[in-house]
Amino acid sequence: MLYPAIFTKENTGYSVTFRDIPEAITCGDNWNDALHMAKDALITALDFYFEDQREVPSPSKAQEGDVLIELPSSLYAKVLLLNEMVKQHVSNAELARRIDVRPQEMQRITNLNHPTKIDTIAKSLAALNKQLILTLA
């Protein structure tokens, strides 16, 4: 999942914003610093969506001058899970019951900062009648 970022040259470096994730705003002293900070800001902003149980917007088509920031695959899978939970109005507690885990474990599964096995995310999506499909491009 690649999110287009807008890098704006400033007097002291670069500012970075995301059209699709307006909460993700950052800056960097130089280009490389701004790239690093952009990825961090994107992931940090996604935490707000998870905390509020809000659907994460899909990335829009890149426009000329945009820089694509990649969301790690493990986090992308969690975004897909969150979005499906929101669409189906399924709480963490309900999904925990469906996959037969404690609610605390479901909290970890839906936490962006907690490493979760892809099989666990796939099992969670299956409980929502969805199939996680991995492909090579």
C-alpha positions in Angstrom: 0.0 0.0 0.0 1.5 3.2 -1.2 0.3 6.6 0.1 1.1 9.7 -1.9 2.9 12.4 0.1 3.3 16.0 -0.8 6.8 17.3 0.0 7.2 21.0 0.1 10.6 22.7 0.2 10.8 25.1 3.1 13.6 27.4 4.2 14.7 24.9 6.9 14.1 21.6 5.0 10.9 19.9 3.8 7.3 19.8 5.1 5.3 16.7 4.3 1.6 16.1 4.2 -0.7 13.3 3.0 -3.8 14.1 1.0 -5.6 10.9 2.1 -4.5 10.9 5.8 -4.7 14.6 6.9 -3.6 13.8 10.4 -0.1 12.8 9.0 1.9 16.0 9.0 5.6 16.2 9.5 8.9 17.8 8.4 12.5 17.0 7.9 15.8 18.9 7.9 16.7 17.4 4.5 15.2 15.1 1.9 16.3 11.8 3.5 15.1 13.0 7.0 11.8 14.0 5.5 11.4 10.6 3.9 12.0 8.8 7.2 9.7 11.2 9.1 7.0 10.8 6.4 6.8 7.0 7.0 6.8 7.5 10.8 4.1 10.2 10.5 1.9 8.0 8.4 2.0 5.1 10.8 1.5 7.3 13.8 -1.6 8.9 12.2 -3.0 5.5 11.4 -3.0 4.8 15.2 -5.7 7.5 15.5 -8.0 5.5 13.1 -7.4 2.3 15.1 -8.1 4.0 18.4 -11.3 5.6 17.2 -12.4 2.5 15.2 -12.6 4.6 12.0 -12.1 3.3 8.5 -8.7 4.1 7.1 -9.0 5.9 3.7 -7.4 4.1 0.7 -4.6 5.8 -1.0 -5.6 8.0 -3.9 -3.9 8.0 -7.3 -0.5 9.7 -7.1 -0.3 13.1 -8.8 2.7 14.7 -10.4 5.3 15.5 -7.8 3.9 13.2 -5.2 6.3 10.9 -3.3 4.9 7.4 -2.6 5.4 6.2 1.0 5.0 2.5 1.5 3.0 1.1 4.4 4.6 -2.1 5.5 2.6 -5.2 4.5 2.0 -6.3 8.0 0.4 -3.0 8.8 -1.5 -3.0 5.5 -3.1 -6.3 6.5 -4.1 -4.8 9.8 -5.7 -1.8 8.0 -7.7 -4.2 5.9 -8.9 -5.9 9.0 -9.8 -2.7 10.7 -11.7 -1.4 7.7 -13.7 -4.7 7.4 -14.5 -4.6 11.1 -15.8 -1.0 10.8 -17.8 -1.9 7.6 -19.4 -4.8 9.3 -19.8 -3.1 12.7 -17.9 -5.8 14.5 -16.2 -4.9 17.8 -12.9 -6.3 19.0 -14.8 -8.3 21.6 -17.1 -9.8 19.0 -14.2 -10.7 16.7 -12.3 -12.2 19.7 -15.3 -14.4 20.4 -15.5 -15.5 16.7 -11.9 -16.6 16.5 -11.8 -17.9 20.1 -9.2 -15.7 21.7 -9.3 -13.5 24.8 -10.4 -9.9 24.2 -6.8 -8.8 25.3 -5.4 -10.8 22.4 -7.7 -9.1 20.0 -6.4 -5.8 21.3 -2.9 -6.9 20.4 -4.0 -8.1 16.9 -5.5 -4.7 16.1 -2.5 -2.8 17.6 -0.2 -1.4 14.9 2.8 -1.5 17.2 2.3 -5.2 18.1 3.8 -7.8 15.7 1.0 -10.2 14.6 1.4 -13.3 12.5 -0.1 -12.9 9.1 -2.0 -16.2 9.7 -3.7 -14.6 12.7 -4.8 -11.7 10.6 -6.0 -14.0 7.9 -8.0 -16.0 10.5 -9.5 -12.8 11.8 -10.6 -11.8 8.3 -12.0 -15.2 7.6 -14.2 -14.8 10.7 -15.5 -11.7 8.8 -16.2 -13.9 5.7 -13.2 -12.3 3.9 -10.1 -14.0 2.5 -6.6 -12.4 2.6 -4.9 -13.0 -0.7 -1.2 -12.3 -1.2 0.1 -11.8 -4.8 3.4 -10.8 -6.4 3.6 -7.8 -8.7 
